[in-house]
């Protein structure tokens, strides 16, 4: 994993691939509460994916008794990407292609979160999604925060059509959401091993209640007022 810790070998992992902390504008989750939530919910590997920030991922990685992947939800000029196995932050506002190049330069992997969620700001524009499909590694086929199950199903269908791997994620912004949707997958050592393990992953999915979005809205406005 480069600077990311090894997950070991010979054991299955329950992997939460999309979690936001207080480093994101729409969450107040502390590193300590994220770790505690993972331990309560049986999550044994975590990707921390704050919006355009990676410092909390490093902090959690130093504290957690389980493997932590340094990730980032990247706001490009045409919508969001999600990347794992990073050693440097990817700046927001670049083109999707330039963002992907920067992830690759670090040996990371990159995909598209919640690609068809019609109610969410920041979704990657469809023209961009079609344009970069040959360049990405995976698509989120289920996001627990999608208000409509059909939107997740569209992501899964897009992945099948373009021969892409799929992931699932809680997209947790609060401790209560951690582990709502995760992958049960073989252990892996690095980014290449992660992609290989995706081919054998079992999806565990459950939808979050719609009211969890109220917490995100509250934290967004609270942080704006404090600024």
Biotite code that builds the C-alpha atoms (Angstrom):
import biotite.structure as struc

atoms = struc.array([
    struc.Atom([0.000, 0.000, 0.000], chain_id="A", res_id=1, res_name="UNK", atom_name="CA", element="C"),
    struc.Atom([2.958, 2.350, -0.135], chain_id="A", res_id=2, res_name="UNK", atom_name="CA", element="C"),
    struc.Atom([2.411, 4.682, 2.804], chain_id="A", res_id=3, res_name="UNK", atom_name="CA", element="C"),
    struc.Atom([-0.888, 2.970, 3.575], chain_id="A", res_id=4, res_name="UNK", atom_name="CA", element="C"),
    struc.Atom([-0.685, 0.100, 6.074], chain_id="A", res_id=5, res_name="UNK", atom_name="CA", element="C"),
    struc.Atom([-0.925, -3.513, 4.971], chain_id="A", res_id=6, res_name="UNK", atom_name="CA", element="C"),
    struc.Atom([-4.168, -5.319, 5.650], chain_id="A", res_id=7, res_name="UNK", atom_name="CA", element="C"),
    struc.Atom([-2.304, -8.553, 6.252], chain_id="A", res_id=8, res_name="UNK", atom_name="CA", element="C"),
    struc.Atom([-3.107, -11.801, 4.485], chain_id="A", res_id=9, res_name="UNK", atom_name="CA", element="C"),
    struc.Atom([-5.230, -14.876, 4.855], chain_id="A", res_id=10, res_name="UNK", atom_name="CA", element="C"),
    struc.Atom([-8.291, -13.218, 6.336], chain_id="A", res_id=11, res_name="UNK", atom_name="CA", element="C"),
    struc.Atom([-11.459, -11.603, 5.070], chain_id="A", res_id=12, res_name="UNK", atom_name="CA", element="C"),
    struc.Atom([-12.091, -7.919, 5.641], chain_id="A", res_id=13, res_name="UNK", atom_name="CA", element="C"),
    struc.Atom([-15.263, -5.909, 6.144], chain_id="A", res_id=14, res_name="UNK", atom_name="CA", element="C"),
    struc.Atom([-14.351, -2.786, 4.183], chain_id="A", res_id=15, res_name="UNK", atom_name="CA", element="C"),
    struc.Atom([-16.107, 0.570, 4.563], chain_id="A", res_id=16, res_name="UNK", atom_name="CA", element="C"),
    struc.Atom([-15.054, 2.550, 1.487], chain_id="A", res_id=17, res_name="UNK", atom_name="CA", element="C"),
    struc.Atom([-16.643, 5.970, 1.923], chain_id="A", res_id=18, res_name="UNK", atom_name="CA", element="C"),
    struc.Atom([-16.529, 7.935, 5.179], chain_id="A", res_id=19, res_name="UNK", atom_name="CA", element="C"),
    struc.Atom([-16.377, 11.646, 5.980], chain_id="A", res_id=20, res_name="UNK", atom_name="CA", element="C"),
    struc.Atom([-14.979, 13.312, 9.087], chain_id="A", res_id=21, res_name="UNK", atom_name="CA", element="C"),
    struc.Atom([-15.000, 16.823, 10.498], chain_id="A", res_id=22, res_name="UNK", atom_name="CA", element="C"),
    struc.Atom([-12.457, 17.702, 7.780], chain_id="A", res_id=23, res_name="UNK", atom_name="CA", element="C"),
    struc.Atom([-15.391, 17.656, 5.347], chain_id="A", res_id=24, res_name="UNK", atom_name="CA", element="C"),
    struc.Atom([-17.758, 20.623, 5.221], chain_id="A", res_id=25, res_name="UNK", atom_name="CA", element="C"),
    struc.Atom([-20.783, 18.407, 5.893], chain_id="A", res_id=26, res_name="UNK", atom_name="CA", element="C"),
    struc.Atom([-19.655, 16.214, 8.792], chain_id="A", res_id=27, res_name="UNK", atom_name="CA", element="C"),
    struc.Atom([-18.555, 16.619, 12.406], chain_id="A", res_id=28, res_name="UNK", atom_name="CA", element="C"),
    struc.Atom([-17.322, 13.046, 12.966], chain_id="A", res_id=29, res_name="UNK", atom_name="CA", element="C"),
    struc.Atom([-14.070, 12.972, 14.925], chain_id="A", res_id=30, res_name="UNK", atom_name="CA", element="C"),
    struc.Atom([-11.321, 10.439, 14.255], chain_id="A", res_id=31, res_name="UNK", atom_name="CA", element="C"),
    struc.Atom([-12.014, 8.840, 17.623], chain_id="A", res_id=32, res_name="UNK", atom_name="CA", element="C"),
    struc.Atom([-15.734, 8.465, 16.972], chain_id="A", res_id=33, res_name="UNK", atom_name="CA", element="C"),
    struc.Atom([-15.096, 7.054, 13.488], chain_id="A", res_id=34, res_name="UNK", atom_name="CA", element="C"),
    struc.Atom([-12.770, 4.396, 14.906], chain_id="A", res_id=35, res_name="UNK", atom_name="CA", element="C"),
    struc.Atom([-15.198, 3.530, 17.694], chain_id="A", res_id=36, res_name="UNK", atom_name="CA", element="C"),
    struc.Atom([-18.078, 3.219, 15.222], chain_id="A", res_id=37, res_name="UNK", atom_name="CA", element="C"),
    struc.Atom([-16.047, 0.864, 13.036], chain_id="A", res_id=38, res_name="UNK", atom_name="CA", element="C"),
    struc.Atom([-15.248, -1.319, 16.028], chain_id="A", res_id=39, res_name="UNK", atom_name="CA", element="C"),
    struc.Atom([-18.902, -1.437, 17.100], chain_id="A", res_id=40, res_name="UNK", atom_name="CA", element="C"),
    struc.Atom([-20.128, -2.308, 13.610], chain_id="A", res_id=41, res_name="UNK", atom_name="CA", element="C"),
    struc.Atom([-17.490, -4.897, 12.729], chain_id="A", res_id=42, res_name="UNK", atom_name="CA", element="C"),
    struc.Atom([-15.711, -2.806, 10.096], chain_id="A", res_id=43, res_name="UNK", atom_name="CA", element="C"),
    struc.Atom([-12.151, -4.127, 9.840], chain_id="A", res_id=44, res_name="UNK", atom_name="CA", element="C"),
    struc.Atom([-10.775, -1.882, 7.090], chain_id="A", res_id=45, res_name="UNK", atom_name="CA", element="C"),
    struc.Atom([-11.710, 1.740, 6.461], chain_id="A", res_id=46, res_name="UNK", atom_name="CA", element="C"),
    struc.Atom([-11.209, 4.225, 3.626], chain_id="A", res_id=47, res_name="UNK", atom_name="CA", element="C"),
    struc.Atom([-11.432, 7.815, 4.839], chain_id="A", res_id=48, res_name="UNK", atom_name="CA", element="C"),
    struc.Atom([-12.659, 9.953, 1.940], chain_id="A", res_id=49, res_name="UNK", atom_name="CA", element="C"),
    struc.Atom([-13.131, 13.550, 2.997], chain_id="A", res_id=50, res_name="UNK", atom_name="CA", element="C"),
    struc.Atom([-14.055, 16.201, 0.458], chain_id="A", res_id=51, res_name="UNK", atom_name="CA", element="C"),
    struc.Atom([-10.797, 17.472, -1.060], chain_id="A", res_id=52, res_name="UNK", atom_name="CA", element="C"),
    struc.Atom([-8.830, 16.756, 2.134], chain_id="A", res_id=53, res_name="UNK", atom_name="CA", element="C"),
    struc.Atom([-6.697, 13.869, 3.383], chain_id="A", res_id=54, res_name="UNK", atom_name="CA", element="C"),
    struc.Atom([-5.287, 15.017, 6.730], chain_id="A", res_id=55, res_name="UNK", atom_name="CA", element="C"),
    struc.Atom([-7.955, 13.247, 8.796], chain_id="A", res_id=56, res_name="UNK", atom_name="CA", element="C"),
    struc.Atom([-7.228, 10.013, 6.941], chain_id="A", res_id=57, res_name="UNK", atom_name="CA", element="C"),
    struc.Atom([-3.603, 10.235, 8.095], chain_id="A", res_id=58, res_name="UNK", atom_name="CA", element="C"),
    struc.Atom([-4.763, 10.971, 11.631], chain_id="A", res_id=59, res_name="UNK", atom_name="CA", element="C"),
    struc.Atom([-7.129, 8.003, 11.748], chain_id="A", res_id=60, res_name="UNK", atom_name="CA", element="C"),
    struc.Atom([-4.521, 5.772, 10.175], chain_id="A", res_id=61, res_name="UNK", atom_name="CA", element="C"),
    struc.Atom([-2.129, 6.613, 13.018], chain_id="A", res_id=62, res_name="UNK", atom_name="CA", element="C"),
    struc.Atom([-4.758, 5.874, 15.679], chain_id="A", res_id=63, res_name="UNK", atom_name="CA", element="C"),
    struc.Atom([-6.788, 2.941, 14.372], chain_id="A", res_id=64, res_name="UNK", atom_name="CA", element="C"),
    struc.Atom([-6.091, -0.672, 15.371], chain_id="A", res_id=65, res_name="UNK", atom_name="CA", element="C"),
    struc.Atom([-7.197, -1.785, 11.888], chain_id="A", res_id=66, res_name="UNK", atom_name="CA", element="C"),
    struc.Atom([-6.022, -0.907, 8.346], chain_id="A", res_id=67, res_name="UNK", atom_name="CA", element="C"),
    struc.Atom([-6.964, 2.532, 7.066], chain_id="A", res_id=68, res_name="UNK", atom_name="CA", element="C"),
    struc.Atom([-6.793, 3.568, 3.409], chain_id="A", res_id=69, res_name="UNK", atom_name="CA", element="C"),
    struc.Atom([-6.045, 7.206, 2.668], chain_id="A", res_id=70, res_name="UNK", atom_name="CA", element="C"),
    struc.Atom([-8.713, 8.360, 0.240], chain_id="A", res_id=71, res_name="UNK", atom_name="CA", element="C"),
    struc.Atom([-10.368, 11.510, -1.012], chain_id="A", res_id=72, res_name="UNK", atom_name="CA", element="C"),
    struc.Atom([-13.652, 12.524, -2.594], chain_id="A", res_id=73, res_name="UNK", atom_name="CA", element="C"),
    struc.Atom([-12.382, 14.891, -5.258], chain_id="A", res_id=74, res_name="UNK", atom_name="CA", element="C"),
    struc.Atom([-14.500, 17.734, -6.615], chain_id="A", res_id=75, res_name="UNK", atom_name="CA", element="C"),
    struc.Atom([-13.398, 18.101, -10.225], chain_id="A", res_id=76, res_name="UNK", atom_name="CA", element="C"),
    struc.Atom([-14.528, 20.797, -12.624], chain_id="A", res_id=77, res_name="UNK", atom_name="CA", element="C"),
    struc.Atom([-17.317, 18.457, -13.788], chain_id="A", res_id=78, res_name="UNK", atom_name="CA", element="C"),
    struc.Atom([-18.306, 16.628, -10.612], chain_id="A", res_id=79, res_name="UNK", atom_name="CA", element="C"),
    struc.Atom([-16.941, 14.181, -8.074], chain_id="A", res_id=80, res_name="UNK", atom_name="CA", element="C"),
    struc.Atom([-14.476, 11.311, -8.254], chain_id="A", res_id=81, res_name="UNK", atom_name="CA", element="C"),
    struc.Atom([-13.318, 9.114, -5.374], chain_id="A", res_id=82, res_name="UNK", atom_name="CA", element="C"),
    struc.Atom([-9.762, 7.843, -4.987], chain_id="A", res_id=83, res_name="UNK", atom_name="CA", element="C"),
    struc.Atom([-7.897, 5.456, -2.683], chain_id="A", res_id=84, res_name="UNK", atom_name="CA", element="C"),
    struc.Atom([-4.243, 4.788, -1.774], chain_id="A", res_id=85, res_name="UNK", atom_name="CA", element="C"),
    struc.Atom([-3.174, 8.405, -1.918], chain_id="A", res_id=86, res_name="UNK", atom_name="CA", element="C"),
    struc.Atom([-0.018, 9.953, -0.544], chain_id="A", res_id=87, res_name="UNK", atom_name="CA", element="C"),
    struc.Atom([-0.844, 13.525, -1.573], chain_id="A", res_id=88, res_name="UNK", atom_name="CA", element="C"),
    struc.Atom([-4.037, 15.547, -1.681], chain_id="A", res_id=89, res_name="UNK", atom_name="CA", element="C"),
    struc.Atom([-5.631, 16.097, -5.088], chain_id="A", res_id=90, res_name="UNK", atom_name="CA", element="C"),
    struc.Atom([-6.700, 19.749, -5.468], chain_id="A", res_id=91, res_name="UNK", atom_name="CA", element="C"),
    struc.Atom([-10.288, 20.504, -6.347], chain_id="A", res_id=92, res_name="UNK", atom_name="CA", element="C"),
    struc.Atom([-11.339, 22.122, -9.608], chain_id="A", res_id=93, res_name="UNK", atom_name="CA", element="C"),
    struc.Atom([-9.152, 20.198, -12.035], chain_id="A", res_id=94, res_name="UNK", atom_name="CA", element="C"),
    struc.Atom([-10.630, 18.402, -15.018], chain_id="A", res_id=95, res_name="UNK", atom_name="CA", element="C"),
    struc.Atom([-11.641, 14.776, -14.374], chain_id="A", res_id=96, res_name="UNK", atom_name="CA", element="C"),
    struc.Atom([-8.793, 13.649, -16.622], chain_id="A", res_id=97, res_name="UNK", atom_name="CA", element="C"),
    struc.Atom([-6.188, 15.736, -14.785], chain_id="A", res_id=98, res_name="UNK", atom_name="CA", element="C"),
    struc.Atom([-7.467, 14.472, -11.435], chain_id="A", res_id=99, res_name="UNK", atom_name="CA", element="C"),
    struc.Atom([-7.208, 10.874, -12.625], chain_id="A", res_id=100, res_name="UNK", atom_name="CA", element="C"),
    struc.Atom([-3.646, 11.479, -13.834], chain_id="A", res_id=101, res_name="UNK", atom_name="CA", element="C"),
    struc.Atom([-2.666, 12.775, -10.389], chain_id="A", res_id=102, res_name="UNK", atom_name="CA", element="C"),
    struc.Atom([-4.177, 9.735, -8.698], chain_id="A", res_id=103, res_name="UNK", atom_name="CA", element="C"),
    struc.Atom([-2.329, 7.408, -11.062], chain_id="A", res_id=104, res_name="UNK", atom_name="CA", element="C"),
    struc.Atom([0.960, 9.239, -10.438], chain_id="A", res_id=105, res_name="UNK", atom_name="CA", element="C"),
    struc.Atom([0.636, 8.232, -6.778], chain_id="A", res_id=106, res_name="UNK", atom_name="CA", element="C"),
    struc.Atom([-0.169, 4.620, -7.561], chain_id="A", res_id=107, res_name="UNK", atom_name="CA", element="C"),
    struc.Atom([-3.778, 5.110, -6.503], chain_id="A", res_id=108, res_name="UNK", atom_name="CA", element="C"),
    struc.Atom([-7.071, 3.814, -7.832], chain_id="A", res_id=109, res_name="UNK", atom_name="CA", element="C"),
    struc.Atom([-10.018, 5.970, -8.837], chain_id="A", res_id=110, res_name="UNK", atom_name="CA", element="C"),
    struc.Atom([-13.730, 5.604, -9.439], chain_id="A", res_id=111, res_name="UNK", atom_name="CA", element="C"),
    struc.Atom([-17.025, 7.447, -9.447], chain_id="A", res_id=112, res_name="UNK", atom_name="CA", element="C"),
    struc.Atom([-19.201, 7.784, -6.335], chain_id="A", res_id=113, res_name="UNK", atom_name="CA", element="C"),
    struc.Atom([-23.031, 7.841, -6.522], chain_id="A", res_id=114, res_name="UNK", atom_name="CA", element="C"),
    struc.Atom([-22.935, 8.444, -10.310], chain_id="A", res_id=115, res_name="UNK", atom_name="CA", element="C"),
    struc.Atom([-26.688, 8.717, -10.917], chain_id="A", res_id=116, res_name="UNK", atom_name="CA", element="C"),
    struc.Atom([-28.043, 10.224, -7.690], chain_id="A", res_id=117, res_name="UNK", atom_name="CA", element="C"),
    struc.Atom([-30.450, 12.801, -9.084], chain_id="A", res_id=118, res_name="UNK", atom_name="CA", element="C"),
    struc.Atom([-30.834, 14.652, -5.769], chain_id="A", res_id=119, res_name="UNK", atom_name="CA", element="C"),
    struc.Atom([-27.188, 15.163, -4.878], chain_id="A", res_id=120, res_name="UNK", atom_name="CA", element="C"),
    struc.Atom([-25.006, 18.109, -5.786], chain_id="A", res_id=121, res_name="UNK", atom_name="CA", element="C"),
    struc.Atom([-21.597, 17.331, -7.180], chain_id="A", res_id=122, res_name="UNK", atom_name="CA", element="C"),
    struc.Atom([-22.568, 14.266, -9.195], chain_id="A", res_id=123, res_name="UNK", atom_name="CA", element="C"),
    struc.Atom([-20.233, 13.807, -12.146], chain_id="A", res_id=124, res_name="UNK", atom_name="CA", element="C"),
    struc.Atom([-21.813, 15.115, -15.320], chain_id="A", res_id=125, res_name="UNK", atom_name="CA", element="C"),
    struc.Atom([-22.965, 12.375, -17.657], chain_id="A", res_id=126, res_name="UNK", atom_name="CA", element="C"),
    struc.Atom([-20.803, 13.576, -20.564], chain_id="A", res_id=127, res_name="UNK", atom_name="CA", element="C"),
    struc.Atom([-17.762, 13.445, -18.301], chain_id="A", res_id=128, res_name="UNK", atom_name="CA", element="C"),
    struc.Atom([-18.733, 10.014, -16.965], chain_id="A", res_id=129, res_name="UNK", atom_name="CA", element="C"),
    struc.Atom([-18.941, 8.600, -20.479], chain_id="A", res_id=130, res_name="UNK", atom_name="CA", element="C"),
    struc.Atom([-15.701, 10.286, -21.462], chain_id="A", res_id=131, res_name="UNK", atom_name="CA", element="C"),
    struc.Atom([-13.646, 8.915, -18.562], chain_id="A", res_id=132, res_name="UNK", atom_name="CA", element="C"),
    struc.Atom([-15.236, 5.455, -18.322], chain_id="A", res_id=133, res_name="UNK", atom_name="CA", element="C"),
    struc.Atom([-12.198, 3.793, -19.968], chain_id="A", res_id=134, res_name="UNK", atom_name="CA", element="C"),
    struc.Atom([-9.880, 5.499, -17.454], chain_id="A", res_id=135, res_name="UNK", atom_name="CA", element="C"),
    struc.Atom([-11.506, 4.610, -14.133], chain_id="A", res_id=136, res_name="UNK", atom_name="CA", element="C"),
    struc.Atom([-11.281, 1.463, -12.009], chain_id="A", res_id=137, res_name="UNK", atom_name="CA", element="C"),
    struc.Atom([-14.753, 1.152, -10.507], chain_id="A", res_id=138, res_name="UNK", atom_name="CA", element="C"),
    struc.Atom([-18.197, 2.648, -10.021], chain_id="A", res_id=139, res_name="UNK", atom_name="CA", element="C"),
    struc.Atom([-20.160, 2.826, -6.778], chain_id="A", res_id=140, res_name="UNK", atom_name="CA", element="C"),
    struc.Atom([-23.002, 0.439, -7.549], chain_id="A", res_id=141, res_name="UNK", atom_name="CA", element="C"),
    struc.Atom([-24.707, 1.086, -4.214], chain_id="A", res_id=142, res_name="UNK", atom_name="CA", element="C"),
    struc.Atom([-24.565, 4.145, -1.987], chain_id="A", res_id=143, res_name="UNK", atom_name="CA", element="C"),
    struc.Atom([-26.550, 3.919, 1.241], chain_id="A", res_id=144, res_name="UNK", atom_name="CA", element="C"),
    struc.Atom([-27.385, 7.625, 1.075], chain_id="A", res_id=145, res_name="UNK", atom_name="CA", element="C"),
    struc.Atom([-29.036, 7.506, -2.352], chain_id="A", res_id=146, res_name="UNK", atom_name="CA", element="C"),
    struc.Atom([-32.666, 8.439, -1.784], chain_id="A", res_id=147, res_name="UNK", atom_name="CA", element="C"),
    struc.Atom([-33.864, 6.240, -4.650], chain_id="A", res_id=148, res_name="UNK", atom_name="CA", element="C"),
    struc.Atom([-32.754, 2.628, -5.030], chain_id="A", res_id=149, res_name="UNK", atom_name="CA", element="C"),
    struc.Atom([-33.165, 3.032, -8.789], chain_id="A", res_id=150, res_name="UNK", atom_name="CA", element="C"),
    struc.Atom([-30.271, 5.507, -8.843], chain_id="A", res_id=151, res_name="UNK", atom_name="CA", element="C"),
    struc.Atom([-27.954, 2.886, -7.360], chain_id="A", res_id=152, res_name="UNK", atom_name="CA", element="C"),
    struc.Atom([-29.247, 0.319, -9.852], chain_id="A", res_id=153, res_name="UNK", atom_name="CA", element="C"),
    struc.Atom([-28.354, 2.681, -12.699], chain_id="A", res_id=154, res_name="UNK", atom_name="CA", element="C"),
    struc.Atom([-24.785, 2.786, -11.392], chain_id="A", res_id=155, res_name="UNK", atom_name="CA", element="C"),
    struc.Atom([-24.603, -1.012, -11.369], chain_id="A", res_id=156, res_name="UNK", atom_name="CA", element="C"),
    struc.Atom([-25.989, -1.155, -14.908], chain_id="A", res_id=157, res_name="UNK", atom_name="CA", element="C"),
    struc.Atom([-23.448, 1.410, -16.123], chain_id="A", res_id=158, res_name="UNK", atom_name="CA", element="C"),
    struc.Atom([-20.615, -0.646, -14.633], chain_id="A", res_id=159, res_name="UNK", atom_name="CA", element="C"),
    struc.Atom([-21.837, -3.805, -16.400], chain_id="A", res_id=160, res_name="UNK", atom_name="CA", element="C"),
    struc.Atom([-22.179, -1.965, -19.705], chain_id="A", res_id=161, res_name="UNK", atom_name="CA", element="C"),
    struc.Atom([-18.626, -0.618, -19.519], chain_id="A", res_id=162, res_name="UNK", atom_name="CA", element="C"),
    struc.Atom([-16.931, -3.634, -17.937], chain_id="A", res_id=163, res_name="UNK", atom_name="CA", element="C"),
    struc.Atom([-16.073, -1.843, -14.698], chain_id="A", res_id=164, res_name="UNK", atom_name="CA", element="C"),
    struc.Atom([-15.684, -3.183, -11.185], chain_id="A", res_id=165, res_name="UNK", atom_name="CA", element="C"),
    struc.Atom([-18.233, -2.124, -8.583], chain_id="A", res_id=166, res_name="UNK", atom_name="CA", element="C"),
    struc.Atom([-18.115, -1.033, -4.962], chain_id="A", res_id=167, res_name="UNK", atom_name="CA", element="C"),
    struc.Atom([-20.678, -0.252, -2.280], chain_id="A", res_id=168, res_name="UNK", atom_name="CA", element="C"),
    struc.Atom([-20.430, 2.327, 0.474], chain_id="A", res_id=169, res_name="UNK", atom_name="CA", element="C"),
    struc.Atom([-22.227, 3.840, 3.421], chain_id="A", res_id=170, res_name="UNK", atom_name="CA", element="C"),
    struc.Atom([-21.001, 7.345, 2.552], chain_id="A", res_id=171, res_name="UNK", atom_name="CA", element="C"),
    struc.Atom([-21.079, 7.823, 6.324], chain_id="A", res_id=172, res_name="UNK", atom_name="CA", element="C"),
    struc.Atom([-21.175, 11.370, 7.671], chain_id="A", res_id=173, res_name="UNK", atom_name="CA", element="C"),
    struc.Atom([-22.203, 10.333, 11.200], chain_id="A", res_id=174, res_name="UNK", atom_name="CA", element="C"),
    struc.Atom([-21.121, 7.438, 13.437], chain_id="A", res_id=175, res_name="UNK", atom_name="CA", element="C"),
    struc.Atom([-24.562, 5.839, 13.177], chain_id="A", res_id=176, res_name="UNK", atom_name="CA", element="C"),
    struc.Atom([-24.101, 5.336, 9.417], chain_id="A", res_id=177, res_name="UNK", atom_name="CA", element="C"),
    struc.Atom([-20.754, 3.526, 9.566], chain_id="A", res_id=178, res_name="UNK", atom_name="CA", element="C"),
    struc.Atom([-20.999, -0.010, 8.220], chain_id="A", res_id=179, res_name="UNK", atom_name="CA", element="C"),
    struc.Atom([-24.456, 0.417, 6.711], chain_id="A", res_id=180, res_name="UNK", atom_name="CA", element="C"),
    struc.Atom([-23.078, -0.781, 3.370], chain_id="A", res_id=181, res_name="UNK", atom_name="CA", element="C"),
    struc.Atom([-19.696, -2.445, 3.014], chain_id="A", res_id=182, res_name="UNK", atom_name="CA", element="C"),
    struc.Atom([-17.720, -5.044, 1.100], chain_id="A", res_id=183, res_name="UNK", atom_name="CA", element="C"),
    struc.Atom([-16.700, -8.380, 2.579], chain_id="A", res_id=184, res_name="UNK", atom_name="CA", element="C"),
    struc.Atom([-13.575, -9.164, 0.600], chain_id="A", res_id=185, res_name="UNK", atom_name="CA", element="C"),
    struc.Atom([-10.260, -11.020, 0.710], chain_id="A", res_id=186, res_name="UNK", atom_name="CA", element="C"),
    struc.Atom([-7.339, -9.277, 2.372], chain_id="A", res_id=187, res_name="UNK", atom_name="CA", element="C"),
    struc.Atom([-5.123, -7.161, 0.120], chain_id="A", res_id=188, res_name="UNK", atom_name="CA", element="C"),
    struc.Atom([-1.710, -5.563, 0.394], chain_id="A", res_id=189, res_name="UNK", atom_name="CA", element="C"),
    struc.Atom([-1.824, -2.650, -2.034], chain_id="A", res_id=190, res_name="UNK", atom_name="CA", element="C"),
    struc.Atom([-3.863, -0.916, -4.722], chain_id="A", res_id=191, res_name="UNK", atom_name="CA", element="C"),
    struc.Atom([-3.420, -3.737, -7.229], chain_id="A", res_id=192, res_name="UNK", atom_name="CA", element="C"),
    struc.Atom([-4.418, -6.286, -4.604], chain_id="A", res_id=193, res_name="UNK", atom_name="CA", element="C"),
    struc.Atom([-7.456, -4.196, -3.748], chain_id="A", res_id=194, res_name="UNK", atom_name="CA", element="C"),
    struc.Atom([-8.666, -4.279, -7.351], chain_id="A", res_id=195, res_name="UNK", atom_name="CA", element="C"),
    struc.Atom([-8.109, -8.031, -7.558], chain_id="A", res_id=196, res_name="UNK", atom_name="CA", element="C"),
    struc.Atom([-9.992, -8.531, -4.282], chain_id="A", res_id=197, res_name="UNK", atom_name="CA", element="C"),
    struc.Atom([-12.940, -6.537, -5.665], chain_id="A", res_id=198, res_name="UNK", atom_name="CA", element="C"),
    struc.Atom([-13.536, -9.342, -8.148], chain_id="A", res_id=199, res_name="UNK", atom_name="CA", element="C"),
    struc.Atom([-14.262, -11.675, -5.217], chain_id="A", res_id=200, res_name="UNK", atom_name="CA", element="C"),
    struc.Atom([-16.043, -9.209, -2.947], chain_id="A", res_id=201, res_name="UNK", atom_name="CA", element="C"),
    struc.Atom([-19.454, -9.783, -1.407], chain_id="A", res_id=202, res_name="UNK", atom_name="CA", element="C"),
    struc.Atom([-21.714, -6.749, -1.184], chain_id="A", res_id=203, res_name="UNK", atom_name="CA", element="C"),
    struc.Atom([-23.515, -6.105, 2.102], chain_id="A", res_id=204, res_name="UNK", atom_name="CA", element="C"),
    struc.Atom([-26.089, -3.377, 1.535], chain_id="A", res_id=205, res_name="UNK", atom_name="CA", element="C"),
    struc.Atom([-28.654, -1.501, 3.539], chain_id="A", res_id=206, res_name="UNK", atom_name="CA", element="C"),
    struc.Atom([-30.099, 1.928, 2.865], chain_id="A", res_id=207, res_name="UNK", atom_name="CA", element="C"),
    struc.Atom([-29.726, 4.770, 5.322], chain_id="A", res_id=208, res_name="UNK", atom_name="CA", element="C"),
    struc.Atom([-32.889, 6.638, 6.369], chain_id="A", res_id=209, res_name="UNK", atom_name="CA", element="C"),
    struc.Atom([-33.518, 9.825, 4.427], chain_id="A", res_id=210, res_name="UNK", atom_name="CA", element="C"),
    struc.Atom([-33.228, 11.973, 7.548], chain_id="A", res_id=211, res_name="UNK", atom_name="CA", element="C"),
    struc.Atom([-29.453, 11.415, 7.795], chain_id="A", res_id=212, res_name="UNK", atom_name="CA", element="C"),
    struc.Atom([-29.148, 14.131, 5.154], chain_id="A", res_id=213, res_name="UNK", atom_name="CA", element="C"),
    struc.Atom([-30.453, 16.620, 7.715], chain_id="A", res_id=214, res_name="UNK", atom_name="CA", element="C"),
    struc.Atom([-27.302, 16.119, 9.774], chain_id="A", res_id=215, res_name="UNK", atom_name="CA", element="C"),
    struc.Atom([-25.145, 16.933, 6.753], chain_id="A", res_id=216, res_name="UNK", atom_name="CA", element="C"),
    struc.Atom([-27.185, 20.047, 5.965], chain_id="A", res_id=217, res_name="UNK", atom_name="CA", element="C"),
    struc.Atom([-26.937, 21.175, 9.594], chain_id="A", res_id=218, res_name="UNK", atom_name="CA", element="C"),
    struc.Atom([-23.164, 20.752, 9.717], chain_id="A", res_id=219, res_name="UNK", atom_name="CA", element="C"),
    struc.Atom([-22.772, 22.512, 6.362], chain_id="A", res_id=220, res_name="UNK", atom_name="CA", element="C"),
    struc.Atom([-24.696, 25.589, 7.515], chain_id="A", res_id=221, res_name="UNK", atom_name="CA", element="C"),
    struc.Atom([-23.144, 25.550, 10.982], chain_id="A", res_id=222, res_name="UNK", atom_name="CA", element="C"),
    struc.Atom([-19.636, 25.619, 9.555], chain_id="A", res_id=223, res_name="UNK", atom_name="CA", element="C"),
    struc.Atom([-20.569, 28.414, 7.161], chain_id="A", res_id=224, res_name="UNK", atom_name="CA", element="C"),
    struc.Atom([-21.922, 30.494, 10.032], chain_id="A", res_id=225, res_name="UNK", atom_name="CA", element="C"),
    struc.Atom([-18.825, 29.859, 12.125], chain_id="A", res_id=226, res_name="UNK", atom_name="CA", element="C"),
    struc.Atom([-16.635, 31.068, 9.273], chain_id="A", res_id=227, res_name="UNK", atom_name="CA", element="C"),
])
